[in-house]
């Protein structure tokens, strides 16, 4: 024999020996006989490793048809399905991913006796001893609802000049013309409010001077455009001052039916009162309808009253977002592999 031919023969024998040494032996997963009653269905679960070759054999002992035989990769990927079958010989499925496979046998009207076997050919030695047993455990199954909720994306404090009111009162003659009131409304988001009352030009001048000083103040910039009362309501120095001379009046801040009681000369409740030439104040949180009530204590001179009211309220910008809420938690059984 020529040297070249001898060398080729030796190389072929070496390659065959190497292939045989690396090829993995088939592993029997199950060999069993199955009795199927009329309209019965039996299922089996086994695990396979990625790279396996699944080899399946099936035969009905009396050469009778079985309604369905199916192999499914969980959760729901059918890999093989045969109808009205008597025999399946070495059906091979390549396993792409490690997982659990369901083997389903469904029968028709007459009982059947079947033999089946399942083998796996591992891809390499590392999965030769792969555990094909499928285990079960109980876990919590949580059911959620997908809803939407509103939330405050941002909020700003905004000033509103509510009133700039003039009230004229006659001298105290006993006819009731020396009394008056008016109503104003604070909205739901009001956090504070303030007022300024004056009766003559001196009080007006004080307000204008305070507004000028405020506009020139480099620190108080937040509410400058709204004037001294916005700054007063915010709790800062508004530059307003109290007068010691001028025409004097009595005033009350009341709510509800107390305004009518005041006008009728009956006893009434009040939030604040004063006898003043001019007055200003920050008032605490209120909402809804309030009244200013006035009386002229002079028996000889009428009086003109100017009332300014400013409120601070929160301006909210709302947006919506998706939320998940737990509706129920209940136990469920799941299958798993221990590899």
ChimeraX attribute file (.defattr): number of C-alpha atoms within 10 A of each C-alpha:
attribute: neighborCount
match mode: 1-to-1
recipient: residues
	/A:1	5
	/A:2	6
	/A:3	7
	/A:4	8
	/A:5	10
	/A:6	10
	/A:7	11
	/A:8	11
	/A:9	11
	/A:10	11
	/A:11	12
	/A:12	11
	/A:13	12
	/A:14	12
	/A:15	12
	/A:16	12
	/A:17	12
	/A:18	11
	/A:19	11
	/A:20	11
	/A:21	10
	/A:22	12
	/A:23	14
	/A:24	16
	/A:25	15
	/A:26	15
	/A:27	16
	/A:28	12
	/A:29	17
	/A:30	14
	/A:31	13
	/A:32	10
	/A:33	15
	/A:34	14
	/A:35	14
	/A:36	19
	/A:37	16
	/A:38	13
	/A:39	12
	/A:40	15
	/A:41	15
	/A:42	14
	/A:43	12
	/A:44	11
	/A:45	18
	/A:46	20
	/A:47	21
	/A:48	28
	/A:49	23
	/A:50	14
	/A:51	17
	/A:52	23
	/A:53	20
	/A:54	21
	/A:55	20
	/A:56	19
	/A:57	16
	/A:58	21
	/A:59	20
	/A:60	20
	/A:61	14
	/A:62	10
	/A:63	13
	/A:64	17
	/A:65	18
	/A:66	25
	/A:67	17
	/A:68	17
	/A:69	22
	/A:70	16
	/A:71	21
	/A:72	17
	/A:73	21
	/A:74	13
	/A:75	10
	/A:76	9
	/A:77	11
	/A:78	13
	/A:79	14
	/A:80	14
	/A:81	12
	/A:82	14
	/A:83	12
	/A:84	14
	/A:85	17
	/A:86	19
	/A:87	19
	/A:88	14
	/A:89	11
	/A:90	14
	/A:91	13
	/A:92	17
	/A:93	15
	/A:94	14
	/A:95	20
	/A:96	12
	/A:97	12
	/A:98	15
	/A:99	18
	/A:100	20
	/A:101	23
	/A:102	20
	/A:103	17
	/A:104	16
	/A:105	19
	/A:106	19
	/A:107	21
	/A:108	17
	/A:109	11
	/A:110	13
	/A:111	14
	/A:112	20
	/A:113	16
	/A:114	20
	/A:115	15
	/A:116	17
	/A:117	16
	/A:118	20
	/A:119	19
	/A:120	27
	/A:121	22
	/A:122	24
	/A:123	18
	/A:124	13
	/A:125	12
	/A:126	8
	/A:127	17
	/A:128	17
	/A:129	10
	/A:130	17
	/A:131	15
	/A:132	20
	/A:133	15
	/A:134	17
	/A:135	13
	/A:136	10
	/A:137	10
	/A:138	11
	/A:139	12
	/A:140	12
	/A:141	13
	/A:142	12
	/A:143	12
	/A:144	13
	/A:145	11
	/A:146	10
	/A:147	10
	/A:148	11
	/A:149	10
	/A:150	10
	/A:151	12
	/A:152	10
	/A:153	10
	/A:154	10
	/A:155	11
	/A:156	10
	/A:157	15
	/A:158	15
	/A:159	25
	/A:160	15
	/A:161	17
	/A:162	15
	/A:163	16
	/A:164	12
	/A:165	12
	/A:166	13
	/A:167	15
	/A:168	18
	/A:169	21
	/A:170	21
	/A:171	20
	/A:172	18
	/A:173	13
	/A:174	9
	/A:175	9
	/A:176	15
	/A:177	16
	/A:178	20
	/A:179	24
	/A:180	19
	/A:181	18
	/A:182	12
	/A:183	15
	/A:184	12
	/A:185	14
	/A:186	20
	/A:187	13
	/A:188	11
	/A:189	16
	/A:190	21
	/A:191	19
	/A:192	22
	/A:193	27
	/A:194	23
	/A:195	23
	/A:196	22
	/A:197	23
	/A:198	28
	/A:199	23
	/A:200	17
	/A:201	10
	/A:202	14
	/A:203	22
	/A:204	15
	/A:205	12
	/A:206	18
	/A:207	21
	/A:208	14
	/A:209	15
	/A:210	18
	/A:211	20
	/A:212	15
	/A:213	14
	/A:214	23
	/A:215	18
	/A:216	11
	/A:217	10
	/A:218	8
	/A:219	9
	/A:220	14
	/A:221	12
	/A:222	13
	/A:223	19
	/A:224	21
	/A:225	13
	/A:226	16
	/A:227	20
	/A:228	29
	/A:229	34
	/A:230	28
	/A:231	25
	/A:232	24
	/A:233	25
	/A:234	22
	/A:235	14
	/A:236	13
	/A:237	14
	/A:238	22
	/A:239	17
	/A:240	22
	/A:241	14
	/A:242	13
	/A:243	14
	/A:244	10
	/A:245	11
	/A:246	15
	/A:247	19
	/A:248	19
	/A:249	22
	/A:250	15
	/A:251	20
	/A:252	20
	/A:253	19
	/A:254	22
	/A:255	18
	/A:256	13
	/A:257	11
	/A:258	19
	/A:259	23
	/A:260	14
	/A:261	13
	/A:262	21
	/A:263	18
	/A:264	12
	/A:265	10
	/A:266	9
	/A:267	9
	/A:268	15
	/A:269	15
	/A:270	15
	/A:271	11
	/A:272	11
	/A:273	14
	/A:274	13
	/A:275	15
	/A:276	19
	/A:277	21
	/A:278	27
	/A:279	19
	/A:280	19
	/A:281	15
	/A:282	20
	/A:283	18
	/A:284	12
	/A:285	14
	/A:286	16
	/A:287	15
	/A:288	12
	/A:289	13
	/A:290	19
	/A:291	20
	/A:292	19
	/A:293	22
	/A:294	25
	/A:295	25
	/A:296	27
	/A:297	21
	/A:298	17
	/A:299	12
	/A:300	11
	/A:301	12
	/A:302	16
	/A:303	20
	/A:304	15
	/A:305	20
	/A:306	18
	/A:307	18
	/A:308	17
	/A:309	20
	/A:310	25
	/A:311	27
	/A:312	24
	/A:313	19
	/A:314	14
	/A:315	14
	/A:316	14
	/A:317	11
	/A:318	12
	/A:319	11
	/A:320	11
	/A:321	9
	/A:322	9
	/A:323	11
	/A:324	11
	/A:325	10
	/A:326	10
	/A:327	10
	/A:328	11
	/A:329	12
	/A:330	10
	/A:331	11
	/A:332	11
	/A:333	10
	/A:334	12
	/A:335	12
	/A:336	14
	/A:337	17
	/A:338	10
	/A:339	13
